[in-house]
Amino acid sequence: MVSDAADTKGISSTLSVSRGLLYVSFAAIAWGTGGAVAAVLYRSGLGPIAVSFWRFAIGMLVLAIVALVMSSKDKRSAMGEFILERWARIIVIGMGLAIYQTAYFAAVQYSGLAVATIVTLGLGPILMAIGSHLTMGERIGWSGALIIAFAILGLGLLTGGGDVETSSLLGLTFALLSSICYASVTLITRAMGRRDRTDQFNITFFGIIIGTICLLPFALLEGLLPLSGNYLSSFALLSYLGLVPTAVAYILFNTGLASVRATTASVIVLVEPVTAAVIAVLFLGEKLTPLAMFGVIILMASVVVLALAERHSAGFVAKHNG
């Protein structure tokens, strides 16, 4: 009986991790399309702050509708308690999201889609590994460090082999700032998810509300409307940006963090620069050399190996602790 219970617990834990990996992977793919959409929106005269504001505002509206449809009186009361108990962390998360997204879009503007995405996400595993070790005591181990090293190597080959221009120092600075804020928000969200797995929607929802409020005055100064006057296509692109890479992706990513280690999640989201590279080749006219394609293969192999190791580790630990 004890063995059966342990086996059941191990299977349940493995399924939970599998769902978490799927959620994080989908979020990474969705995010990979965001930079390309922003690059197209820049042609209409919108700047990075305005694009970030509209992304957050539309995402906030979608999440508000979801909350209204799915919530009851008791849930709305619990939501109020959630805000009061965690308001300081929610403000930090919201500000971090606003800076992370705006800095990333600025990096895309100054350094191009490929370089901005690769640099931002390439620094993620390093910052995440250091942060999770210092704040959560997560051990990486030699195998994890080796896998991360191969992932970084893949990113380097992808960068060096891509048909991209030399990045500006300003663009790289924005990419660094974006990566630091991304890692910080992920670690804070991960820590909150460990204590209360049912609050992931609220974390995302109120974080985006705070981010929208923070971005509004700066977006007004930059200009909220496209200069080209092509409002219909701009609205369609902004709606996609607010719905898929924001509302849907952040819910799935934060939910996945409740069952996936922060370091593992940070490597899986490296699928984002691969997605961005594919979009650049197919739709933006960029080319990838054989060296860059080799980098993509190494990067994807690292993600698959780390994901399989995460599933095996979760099932093993749950079975032997049962």
N, C-alpha and C positions, 0 to 999 in steps of 0.2 A: 504493500500500500504506500509506504514511504517513497519507494522507487517510482511508482506510478505518479504520485503527486509531484515529485521532482521533475519527472519527464514532462508532465503537463505544464508545470511552471516554466521549464526551459523552452518548450514550444511556444508558449504565450509570450515570453520575453523576446524570442527570436522573431515572431510575427510583429511585435511592437517595434522592434528595431528596423525590420524590413519596411514597415509603413513609414517610419521616420526617414529612412534613406530615400524612399520614393518621393516623399514630400519635399525634402531638401533638394533632390535632383530636379524635380519639376520647377521649383522656385529658381534654381540656378539657370535653367534654360530660359525661363521667362525673363529673368534679369538680363540675360545675354542679348535680348531683343531691345531692351530699354535704351542703350546707348545709340543704337542705329536709328531709332525713332527720334531721339533728341538731335542727332546729326541732321536729319531731314528737316526737323522743325527750325533749326538755326537758319535754314535757307529762307524761311518766311520772315525773318527779322527778330524772332524771339531770342532772348538771352538765356543763359543757364539758370539764373535765379527764377525767372518767370516760368520756365519749363518745369523746374522743381516745384514751384508753388502750385501750378495747375495740376501736376501729377498728384501732389498731396491732397489738394482740395477735392478733386474728383474721387480719389481713393477714399477720402474721409466720407464723402456723400454715399458711396457704395456701401461702406462698412456701417454707416448709420442706418441705411435701409435694412441691411441684414440684421442689425441689432434690434431694430424696431419689429421686424417680422418674427424673429425667433425668441424675443424676450417676453417674459411675463412680469407681473407686478413684483413678484418675489425676486426675480432676476434683476430687475431694475434697481431694487433696493440693495441687492448684493453688489451691483455695479457701483452704487454710491459709496458703499463701505470700502470697496476695492480702491477707489480714488483716494479716500481719506487716509487709508492705511499705507498707501504706496506712492503718494503724490510726488515726493522728492525724486524717487527713482524714475517715475513716469516722465517728469520734466527733463531729467538727464537723457533718457532714451529719446524723447521727442527732439531735443536739441541736437543730439548725436545723429539722428536720422536726417534732420534738415541739413546739417553740415556735410554729412557723408554723401548724400545724393547731390547736393549743389556742387561740392568740390569735384565729384566724379564727372558731372556734366560739364563743368569748367575745364577739366582735364581733357575731355573729348573735344571741346572747342579749340583748345590750344595745342594739343598733341595728336589729335586724331583718335578714332574709335579703337583701333587695335592696340596701340601703345597705352592709352589711358586704361583700358580694361585689363590688359595683361599686367601692368605695373601695380594697379590697385589690388587685384586679386592675387598677384604673385607674392606680395608682402603679407597677405592675410594669414597663411599658415605659420609663418615665423612669429608674427605678433600674437596670433592666437595660442600657439604652443607655449610661448613665454607667459602670457597672461593666464592661461588655464593652469599652468604649473604653479604660478605664484599665488593665485586667488582661490583655486579649487583643489590643488594638490593632485591634479591629473598627471599620471606618468606617461611619458611618450614611449620610452624604451628604444632600443637600438633599431628594431624592425620598423617602428613608426617613424623614427628619424630618417631611416634610409628611404622609406616610401616618400616622405615629404621632400627629401633631397632630390629624388627622381622627378617628382612633380615640378619642383623649381627648375630642374634641368630642362624638362619639357617646355616650360614657359620661356626659358631663355632661348631655346632653339626656335620656338615659335616667333619670338620677338626678332631674333637675329635673321631669321629666314623670310620674314614677311616683307611685302612690298610697301614699306612705310617710310615716311620722311623722318629726318632727325627731329626728335622731340625738343620742344622749348623747355628751358629750366622752369618757367612758370607752370607749364602743364604738368611736369613731373612733380613739382611741389604740391599742386592740387591733388595729384594722384596719391602722394604720400599722406596728405591730410585726410583724404577720403578713406584710405586703408586703416589709419589709426582709429578714426571714428567708427568705422565698420566693426573692427575687432572689439572695441570697447562696448558698443551696443550689443553685440552678439554675446559677449561674456556676461553682461548684466542680465540680459534676457534669459540666458541659460541658467544663471543662478536663481532667478525668480521662478523659472519653470520647474526646477528641482523641488522647490518648497511647495508649489501649488500648480499642478499641471492643468487645472481647469480654467486658468485665467489668461491663457495665451491670446485669446481674441481681444480681451480688454487691454492687454499690454500693447498689442498692435494698434487698436483703435485709438486709444488715448494718446499714444505716442505720436501718431500721425496728426491728431488734432493739435497737439503742442507744436509739432513741426510746421503745420500750416500757419499757425499764429505767428511763429517766429519769422517765417519767410515773407509774410504779407507786406510789411513796410518796405523791405528791400526790393520786392518784386514791383511795387508801385513806383519806386524810384527808377528801376531799370526799364519798366514798360510792360504792361500786362497783355497787350494786343499785338498780333503780328503786323509788321509794317507792310507786307506785300498785299494785304487785303484779302488774301485767300483764306477766309475764315472757316469755310466748310471742311476743307481737308485738314486744316490745323486742328479743328475741334475733334475730328475723327481720330487723328493721331494722339491727341492729348487724352481722349476718352480711353483709348486702348492702353495708354501709359498708366492711367489712373486705375483701370480695372485689373488688367492681367499682371504686369510686373509689380504692382503696388498692393492692391487689396487682396487678391488671390494669393500671390506669391508670398507675401509676408505672413499671412495666416498659416500657410502650409509650412513655411520655414520655421516659424516660432513653435508650431506644434511638433515638428520633427525634432527640434532641439531638446524636447522633453525626454526623448529616448535615444538620442544619438550624441556621442561625445563631441564637445566643442571643437576639438582638434580634427576629428573625422569630418564634421560638417564643413570646416574651413577648407578642407582639401576637396570635398565633393563639389563645392561651389566653384571650383576651378573649371567646371564644365562651362561656366559663363563665358570666359574668354574664347573657348573653343566655339561656342555658339556665335559669339560676335565675329570670329574669324570666318566662319561659314557664311554668315550674312554678308560680310564685307566682300567675299569672293563672288557670291551668287548675285547680289543686288547692288553693290557699290563699286564694282569694277576692279577691286583689288586682287592681287595675285599672290599665291603662296608657293614658295620654292620647295623642292624635295626635302631640304633641311627643315623647313617649317612643318611640313607634313609629318616628318619623323618626330618632331617635337609634340605634335598633336597625339600621335600614337603613344608616346611615352606618358604623356599627361593622362590620357584616358586609361591606360593600363594601370597607372598609379591609383586612380580613383576606384577602379574595379577591385584591385587587390585590397585596398584599405576598406572598402565596403564589405567585402567577403570576410575579412579579418574581424571587422566589427560585429557582424552577425554571429560568427563562430564564438567570439569572446563572450557575447551576451548570453548565448545559449549555454555555454559551458559554466559560466559563473552562476547563473540562475539554477542550473541543475544540481551543482555541488553545494549550493547554499540552502537548498530546499529541505 
